[in-house]
């Protein structure tokens, strides 16, 4: 009986999370461009934590974590390009260093925002 309850509770939880994700992405797509809906669904659903979301606040946290993860990956790529000197001009190097700084600041800002949230 307990196993059945837990199974049904898990199924219901996923339905709630999926509905919340779809509704939130639909609302965001109305504000943004229409193709944003698919992007929104894919980016939120790529994080398994999204299935635990019970409200928009939970989805915001999932989205921030996704953004931080993506920023960290891009920052790593830029650092690698700079380390291996895979740029062709001083202007490219400066642009990459600016990019690196912006990604670092962005990640710091998101980290602070999560702590305050």
Buried (B, 14 or more C-beta within 10 A) or exposed (E): EEEEEEEEEEEEBEEBBBEBBBEBBEEBBEEEEEEBBEBBBEBBBEBEBBBEBEEEEBBBBBBBBBBBEEBEEBBEEBBEBBEEEEBEEEEEBEEBEEBBEEBBEBBEEBEEEEEEE
